[in-house]
Amino acid sequence: MSITVDELVGAATVIPVLTVTRLEDAVPLARALKAGGLQVIEITWRTDAALEALTEMKTAEPDLWIGMGTIRQPAQVARALDAGADFLVSPGLTRELEPKLQAAPCPVLPGVATPSEAMQAANAGFSILKFFPAEQAGGLDYLKSLKGPLPEIRFCPTGSITQALAPNYLALPNVACVGGSWIATSALIDAQDWVAITQNAAAAADMKS
């Protein structure tokens, strides 16, 4: 199933940013997030289980749009797509990574933290950018200040955004969606607390951009 980046962010409010260390958690995690009403989720490529977890989630819940995050090397692009990724997310955009992401047959959210990086990514054809690390890089006030000089660029801020902060980000006109690890923290996943994760997902799904 091919989707556009506008369709992707249109289906998202808060995108849960997941770190899966145990493969057996993948399917119940996907089901808990779906039960809460979320359609778009991101797995970070920070563990050995990440690729296989993505594949198992897609197999169990094919209606979910599941992205692979933490794409840092060109070779990771093909591997993530082969695993079934519906979209790709990178923490930054390097010269080596840029052409691979441009050629990817799916939505891509490259990471930026400065106006220069945002302009470069926009010039490369990326219309929606991951603003990372959001809180540490300036947060709400920083994004507000970018609206004037960069009115055509929309952001998906990610990084230390809490449940309380997320609605404030979503209220900004240049924010398309936000990423949040609070929905399914590593502690909740380790505890296999699918009920709490479903509740957090429902709260996130109720937020409106």
Backbone as numpy.savetxt, mean C-alpha at the origin, in Angstrom:
# Nx Ny Nz CAx CAy CAz Cx Cy Cz
-6.66 -10.49 -13.63 -7.50 -9.30 -13.63 -6.63 -8.06 -13.63
-6.78 -7.22 -14.62 -5.99 -6.01 -14.74 -6.78 -4.82 -14.21
-6.15 -4.02 -13.40 -6.79 -2.84 -12.83 -5.92 -1.62 -13.09
-6.53 -0.45 -13.05 -5.79 0.79 -13.20 -5.47 1.35 -11.82
-4.55 2.28 -11.77 -4.19 2.87 -10.49 -5.35 3.67 -9.92
-6.16 4.28 -10.79 -7.34 5.02 -10.29 -8.37 4.07 -9.71
-8.56 2.91 -10.34 -9.47 1.91 -9.78 -8.96 1.41 -8.44
-7.65 1.23 -8.36 -7.04 0.72 -7.13 -7.31 1.65 -5.96
-6.95 2.92 -6.10 -7.12 3.85 -4.98 -8.59 4.18 -4.77
-9.40 4.06 -5.83 -10.83 4.28 -5.67 -11.49 3.22 -4.80
-10.89 2.05 -4.77 -11.43 0.95 -3.96 -10.85 0.94 -2.55
-9.93 1.82 -2.28 -9.21 1.81 -1.00 -9.52 3.05 -0.17
-9.54 2.88 1.12 -9.47 4.00 2.05 -8.13 3.89 2.77
-8.06 2.96 3.72 -6.79 2.63 4.35 -6.32 1.28 3.81
-5.13 1.24 3.26 -4.56 -0.01 2.78 -3.75 -0.63 3.92
-4.14 -1.81 4.42 -3.34 -2.43 5.46 -1.97 -2.84 4.93
-0.95 -2.47 5.65 0.42 -2.81 5.28 0.86 -3.96 6.19
1.07 -5.13 5.60 1.22 -6.37 6.35 2.64 -6.90 6.30
3.09 -7.44 7.41 4.33 -8.20 7.45 3.99 -9.61 7.90
4.09 -10.57 6.98 3.71 -11.96 7.25 4.98 -12.78 7.41
5.16 -13.35 8.57 6.35 -14.17 8.83 6.05 -15.66 8.79
4.79 -16.03 9.09 4.40 -17.44 9.08 3.39 -17.68 7.98
3.68 -18.62 7.11 2.82 -18.87 5.97 1.41 -19.28 6.40
1.30 -19.97 7.51 -0.03 -20.43 7.93 -0.96 -19.28 8.32
-0.41 -18.09 8.52 -1.25 -16.93 8.85 -1.84 -16.26 7.61
-1.34 -16.58 6.43 -1.70 -15.83 5.23 -3.20 -15.91 4.93
-3.74 -17.10 4.84 -5.14 -17.25 4.44 -6.11 -16.70 5.48
-5.98 -17.05 6.77 -6.91 -16.45 7.74 -6.77 -14.94 7.83
-5.59 -14.40 7.59 -5.40 -12.95 7.58 -6.17 -12.32 6.43
-6.04 -12.90 5.25 -6.77 -12.39 4.09 -8.27 -12.43 4.33
-8.74 -13.50 4.91 -10.18 -13.64 5.15 -10.67 -12.65 6.21
-9.84 -12.39 7.22 -10.22 -11.42 8.24 -10.33 -10.02 7.66
-9.38 -9.65 6.81 -9.41 -8.32 6.19 -10.60 -8.18 5.25
-10.88 -9.23 4.50 -12.04 -9.18 3.60 -13.33 -9.11 4.39
-13.42 -9.87 5.48 -14.62 -9.85 6.31 -14.88 -8.46 6.88
-13.81 -7.70 7.09 -13.96 -6.35 7.59 -14.36 -5.34 6.52
-14.36 -5.78 5.27 -14.83 -4.91 4.20 -13.74 -4.28 3.37
-12.48 -4.70 3.53 -11.39 -4.15 2.74 -11.18 -4.97 1.47
-10.80 -4.29 0.40 -10.54 -4.96 -0.87 -9.08 -4.88 -1.28
-8.37 -3.87 -0.80 -6.99 -3.62 -1.22 -6.06 -3.80 -0.03
-5.04 -4.67 -0.17 -4.08 -4.87 0.90 -2.67 -4.94 0.31
-1.68 -4.67 1.15 -0.28 -4.70 0.73 0.53 -5.59 1.65
1.31 -6.48 1.07 2.25 -7.29 1.83 3.64 -6.71 1.63
4.37 -6.53 2.70 5.74 -6.03 2.58 6.68 -7.20 2.30
7.63 -6.97 1.41 8.61 -8.00 1.09 9.77 -7.87 2.08
9.49 -8.21 3.31 10.49 -8.10 4.37 10.76 -9.44 5.04
10.05 -10.49 4.61 10.23 -11.81 5.20 10.36 -12.84 4.09
10.89 -14.01 4.45 11.04 -15.09 3.49 9.69 -15.65 3.05
8.65 -15.41 3.85 7.32 -15.95 3.54 6.50 -15.05 2.63
6.98 -13.86 2.35 6.13 -12.85 1.70 5.58 -13.29 0.35
6.44 -13.78 -0.54 5.98 -14.15 -1.87 4.93 -15.26 -1.83
5.22 -16.31 -1.09 4.29 -17.44 -1.02 3.01 -17.04 -0.30
3.13 -16.16 0.68 1.94 -15.67 1.39 1.02 -14.93 0.44
1.60 -14.11 -0.42 0.79 -13.38 -1.41 0.05 -14.36 -2.31
0.74 -15.37 -2.79 0.11 -16.36 -3.68 -1.02 -17.08 -2.97
-0.80 -17.48 -1.72 -1.85 -18.19 -0.99 -3.05 -17.29 -0.71
-2.80 -16.02 -0.41 -3.90 -15.09 -0.19 -4.74 -14.91 -1.46
-4.06 -14.76 -2.59 -4.77 -14.58 -3.87 -5.57 -15.83 -4.22
-5.02 -16.99 -3.95 -5.72 -18.23 -4.25 -6.97 -18.38 -3.38
-6.84 -18.03 -2.10 -7.95 -18.18 -1.17 -9.02 -17.10 -1.37
-8.58 -15.87 -1.68 -9.51 -14.73 -1.82 -9.18 -13.98 -3.10
-9.55 -14.54 -4.25 -9.17 -13.93 -5.53 -9.78 -12.56 -5.78
-10.84 -12.21 -5.04 -11.46 -10.89 -5.23 -10.66 -9.77 -4.58
-9.76 -10.12 -3.67 -8.91 -9.10 -3.07 -7.88 -8.60 -4.08
-7.54 -7.32 -3.98 -6.43 -6.76 -4.76 -5.24 -6.68 -3.82
-4.25 -7.52 -4.07 -3.12 -7.66 -3.16 -1.84 -7.18 -3.84
-1.18 -6.25 -3.20 0.05 -5.70 -3.75 1.27 -6.18 -2.99
2.41 -6.14 -3.68 3.68 -6.46 -3.03 4.42 -5.16 -2.79
4.74 -4.92 -1.53 5.48 -3.72 -1.16 6.96 -4.00 -0.95
7.68 -2.94 -0.63 9.12 -3.00 -0.41 9.86 -3.53 -1.64
9.41 -3.12 -2.82 10.13 -3.45 -4.06 11.33 -2.52 -4.15
12.53 -3.09 -4.10 13.75 -2.29 -4.09 14.69 -2.60 -5.24
14.59 -3.81 -5.80 15.50 -4.24 -6.85 14.71 -4.56 -8.12
15.27 -4.28 -9.30 14.56 -4.57 -10.55 14.08 -6.01 -10.66
14.89 -6.96 -10.20 14.52 -8.37 -10.33 13.29 -8.73 -9.51
13.00 -7.93 -8.50 11.84 -8.23 -7.66 10.52 -8.01 -8.39
10.53 -7.16 -9.40 9.29 -6.84 -10.10 8.68 -8.10 -10.72
9.46 -8.81 -11.51 8.95 -10.01 -12.18 8.55 -11.08 -11.16
9.33 -11.22 -10.11 9.02 -12.24 -9.11 7.71 -11.93 -8.39
7.47 -10.67 -8.09 6.22 -10.29 -7.44 5.03 -10.52 -8.36
5.18 -10.17 -9.63 4.10 -10.39 -10.59 3.82 -11.87 -10.78
4.87 -12.67 -10.84 4.70 -14.12 -10.97 3.98 -14.72 -9.77
4.17 -14.10 -8.62 3.51 -14.58 -7.40 2.04 -14.19 -7.35
1.62 -13.29 -8.26 0.23 -12.90 -8.33 -0.09 -11.49 -7.87
0.92 -10.66 -7.67 0.69 -9.30 -7.20 -0.19 -8.51 -8.17
-1.18 -7.81 -7.63 -2.06 -6.96 -8.43 -1.50 -5.56 -8.60
-0.61 -5.16 -7.69 0.03 -3.86 -7.79 1.36 -3.93 -7.05
2.21 -2.91 -7.26 3.54 -2.88 -6.67 3.75 -1.57 -5.92
4.48 -1.65 -4.83 4.78 -0.47 -4.02 6.26 -0.49 -3.69
6.92 0.66 -3.86 8.34 0.75 -3.53 8.55 1.85 -2.50
9.57 1.71 -1.65 9.86 2.78 -0.69 10.52 3.99 -1.33
11.09 3.81 -2.54 11.74 4.89 -3.27 11.87 4.52 -4.73
12.40 5.44 -5.52 12.50 5.23 -6.96 13.94 5.50 -7.40
14.64 4.44 -7.77 16.02 4.58 -8.23 16.07 4.55 -9.76
17.20 4.95 -10.32 17.36 4.93 -11.78 17.22 3.51 -12.32
17.73 2.53 -11.57 17.67 1.15 -12.02 16.26 0.58 -11.92
15.53 0.99 -10.91 14.19 0.45 -10.68 13.14 1.10 -11.56
13.34 2.37 -11.88 12.32 3.14 -12.60 11.84 2.48 -13.89
12.72 2.05 -14.82 12.21 1.47 -16.07 11.43 0.18 -15.86
11.82 -0.62 -14.88 11.09 -1.86 -14.60 9.69 -1.56 -14.07
9.58 -0.56 -13.22 8.27 -0.19 -12.71 7.41 0.46 -13.79
8.03 1.24 -14.65 7.28 1.83 -15.77 6.69 0.77 -16.68
7.42 -0.31 -16.86 6.99 -1.37 -17.77 6.04 -2.37 -17.12
5.86 -2.29 -15.82 5.01 -3.27 -15.12 3.56 -3.15 -15.59
2.89 -4.27 -15.86 1.52 -4.25 -16.36 0.49 -4.16 -15.24
0.74 -3.30 -14.28 -0.14 -3.17 -13.13 0.10 -1.80 -12.50
-0.79 -1.38 -11.60 -0.55 -0.11 -10.90 0.73 -0.17 -10.07
1.42 0.96 -10.00 2.66 1.07 -9.23 2.60 2.35 -8.39
2.93 2.23 -7.11 3.01 3.38 -6.23 4.46 3.52 -5.76
5.26 4.33 -6.47 6.65 4.52 -6.04 6.72 5.49 -4.87
7.68 5.23 -3.98 7.81 6.07 -2.80 8.59 7.34 -3.04
8.12 8.44 -2.44 8.81 9.72 -2.51 8.72 10.39 -1.14
9.65 11.32 -0.89 9.63 12.05 0.38 9.91 13.54 0.20
10.23 13.98 -1.02 10.55 15.39 -1.27 9.86 15.87 -2.54
9.74 17.20 -2.73 9.17 17.70 -3.98 9.95 17.25 -5.20
11.28 17.24 -5.12 12.08 16.81 -6.27 11.78 15.37 -6.65
11.70 14.50 -5.65 11.38 13.10 -5.91 9.98 12.96 -6.49
9.03 13.73 -5.98 7.67 13.68 -6.49 7.61 14.14 -7.94
8.34 15.21 -8.27 8.36 15.70 -9.66 9.00 14.68 -10.59
10.08 14.05 -10.15 10.73 13.04 -10.97 9.81 11.86 -11.22
9.13 11.40 -10.18 8.22 10.27 -10.33 7.04 10.62 -11.24
6.52 11.83 -11.08 5.42 12.26 -11.94 5.87 12.36 -13.39
7.07 12.88 -13.62 7.61 12.97 -14.99 7.82 11.59 -15.60
8.04 10.59 -14.75 8.22 9.22 -15.23 6.89 8.53 -15.51
5.78 9.22 -15.23 4.48 8.68 -15.59 3.66 8.14 -14.44
4.14 8.33 -13.23 3.40 7.82 -12.07 2.54 8.93 -11.49
1.23 8.73 -11.47 0.31 9.81 -11.09 -0.06 9.79 -9.61
0.09 8.64 -8.96 -0.20 8.52 -7.54 1.04 7.93 -6.86
1.52 8.61 -5.83 2.80 8.27 -5.24 2.64 7.91 -3.77
3.45 6.99 -3.32 3.53 6.69 -1.90 4.37 7.77 -1.23
3.80 8.46 -0.25 4.56 9.44 0.53 5.06 8.74 1.78
6.38 8.54 1.85 6.95 7.69 2.89 8.31 8.22 3.33
8.61 8.17 4.62 7.73 7.83 5.76 6.89 9.04 6.16
5.60 8.91 6.12 4.70 10.06 6.17 4.88 10.92 7.41
4.72 10.37 8.57 4.79 11.17 9.79 6.20 11.74 9.99
7.20 10.92 9.75 8.58 11.36 9.97 9.02 12.41 8.95
8.42 12.38 7.76 8.83 13.31 6.70 8.07 14.63 6.72
7.16 14.80 7.66 6.46 16.08 7.76 4.97 15.98 7.92
4.41 14.82 7.64 3.01 14.57 7.93 2.02 15.45 7.20
0.94 15.77 7.91 -0.18 16.50 7.32 0.24 17.86 6.77
0.98 18.62 7.55 1.36 19.96 7.12 2.23 19.92 5.87
3.09 18.93 5.78 3.96 18.79 4.61 3.13 18.52 3.37
2.19 17.59 3.47 1.35 17.28 2.31 0.48 18.47 1.91
0.00 19.21 2.89 -0.77 20.42 2.57 0.07 21.40 1.76
1.34 21.51 2.13 2.21 22.47 1.45 2.54 22.04 0.02
2.42 20.76 -0.29 2.71 20.28 -1.64 1.55 20.51 -2.60
0.36 20.73 -2.09 -0.82 20.87 -2.95 -0.69 22.06 -3.90
-0.15 23.17 -3.41 -0.03 24.36 -4.25 0.90 24.18 -5.43
2.17 23.83 -5.21 3.11 23.72 -6.32 2.94 22.44 -7.15
2.33 21.39 -6.56 2.19 20.11 -7.27 0.72 19.68 -7.25
-0.17 20.47 -7.85 -1.60 20.22 -7.70 -2.09 18.95 -8.38
-1.34 18.46 -9.36 -1.81 17.30 -10.13 -1.40 15.97 -9.50
-0.55 16.00 -8.49 -0.02 14.77 -7.90 -0.85 14.39 -6.67
-1.23 13.11 -6.62 -1.93 12.58 -5.45 -1.02 11.59 -4.73
-1.25 11.47 -3.44 -0.36 10.67 -2.61 -1.12 9.61 -1.82
-0.38 8.55 -1.51 -0.83 7.55 -0.55 0.18 7.56 0.60
-0.02 8.39 1.60 0.94 8.48 2.69 0.95 7.20 3.53
2.15 6.77 3.89 2.35 5.56 4.67 3.53 5.78 5.61
3.38 5.31 6.85 4.48 5.43 7.81 4.04 6.07 9.10
3.79 5.25 10.11 3.39 5.70 11.45 2.04 6.40 11.48
1.18 6.09 10.50 -0.17 6.65 10.50 -1.06 5.75 11.36
-1.68 6.33 12.36 -2.51 5.59 13.30 -3.98 5.66 12.88
-4.79 4.89 13.59 -6.24 4.92 13.33 -6.79 6.32 13.56
-6.26 7.02 14.55 -6.74 8.38 14.85 -6.31 9.38 13.79
-5.11 9.20 13.23 -4.59 10.15 12.25 -5.16 9.92 10.84
-5.53 8.70 10.52 -5.91 8.37 9.15 -7.01 9.28 8.59
-8.10 9.57 9.32 -9.14 10.44 8.75 -8.63 11.83 8.39
-7.67 12.34 9.16 -7.11 13.67 8.86 -6.35 13.66 7.54
-5.62 12.58 7.29 -4.93 12.44 6.01 -5.93 12.30 4.86
-6.94 11.47 5.07 -7.92 11.23 4.01 -8.71 12.49 3.65
-8.76 13.45 4.57 -9.49 14.69 4.31 -8.72 15.64 3.39
-7.42 15.39 3.18 -6.63 16.27 2.33 -6.97 16.03 0.86
-7.08 17.09 0.05 -7.48 16.93 -1.35 -6.46 16.20 -2.21
-5.20 16.19 -1.81 -4.18 15.51 -2.61 -3.82 14.13 -2.06
-4.67 13.60 -1.18 -4.47 12.24 -0.65 -5.54 11.33 -1.23
-5.10 10.27 -1.90 -6.02 9.32 -2.52 -6.43 8.20 -1.56
-5.50 7.79 -0.71 -5.73 6.75 0.28 -4.54 6.79 1.22
-4.56 6.00 2.26 -3.41 5.94 3.17 -3.05 4.49 3.43
-1.81 4.27 3.82 -1.37 2.95 4.24 -1.24 2.91 5.74
-1.68 1.80 6.35 -1.61 1.72 7.80 -1.32 0.32 8.29
-0.32 0.20 9.14 0.01 -1.10 9.71 -0.81 -1.41 10.95
-1.56 -0.42 11.46 -2.33 -0.62 12.69 -3.48 -1.61 12.51
-3.94 -1.80 11.29 -5.08 -2.69 11.05 -4.72 -4.13 11.43
-3.54 -4.54 11.03 -3.08 -5.90 11.33 -1.61 -5.82 11.73
-1.38 -5.44 12.95 -0.01 -5.31 13.44 0.65 -6.69 13.54
1.96 -6.68 13.63 2.67 -7.95 13.79 2.23 -8.66 15.07
1.93 -7.90 16.12 1.48 -8.51 17.37 0.13 -9.19 17.19
-0.79 -8.56 16.49 -2.10 -9.17 16.26 -1.99 -10.40 15.37
-1.13 -10.33 14.35 -0.95 -11.49 13.48 -0.31 -12.63 14.25
0.72 -12.33 15.03 1.39 -13.37 15.82 0.42 -14.04 16.79
-0.50 -13.25 17.34 -1.50 -13.78 18.27 -2.66 -14.45 17.55
-2.68 -14.36 16.24 -3.77 -14.89 15.40 -5.12 -14.36 15.87
-5.14 -13.07 16.18 -6.36 -12.41 16.66 -7.14 -11.90 15.46
-7.77 -12.82 14.76 -8.47 -12.47 13.53 -9.69 -11.61 13.81
-10.29 -11.77 14.99 -11.46 -10.96 15.34 -11.07 -9.49 15.45
-9.97 -9.20 16.14 -9.52 -7.81 16.28 -9.12 -7.24 14.92
-8.48 -8.04 14.09 -8.09 -7.57 12.76 -9.32 -7.27 11.91
-10.34 -8.12 12.00 -11.58 -7.85 11.27 -12.22 -6.55 11.75
-12.21 -6.33 13.05 -12.78 -5.09 13.60 -12.00 -3.87 13.13
-10.67 -3.97 13.14 -9.85 -2.86 12.66 -10.08 -2.61 11.17
-10.23 -3.68 10.41 -10.49 -3.54 8.97 -11.83 -2.86 8.73
-12.83 -3.21 9.54 -14.15 -2.58 9.39 -14.07 -1.08 9.69
-13.30 -0.72 10.71 -13.14 0.71 11.04 -12.45 1.44 9.91
-11.46 0.80 9.29 -10.76 1.42 8.18 -11.66 1.54 6.96
-12.46 0.51 6.70 -13.35 0.54 5.54 -14.40 1.63 5.66
-14.75 2.00 6.88 -15.77 3.03 7.10 -15.21 4.45 6.92
-13.90 4.59 6.88 -13.32 5.91 6.67 -13.50 6.33 5.22
-13.83 7.56 4.99 -14.08 8.05 3.64 -13.05 9.10 3.26
-12.57 8.98 2.01 -11.62 9.97 1.51 -12.36 11.09 0.82
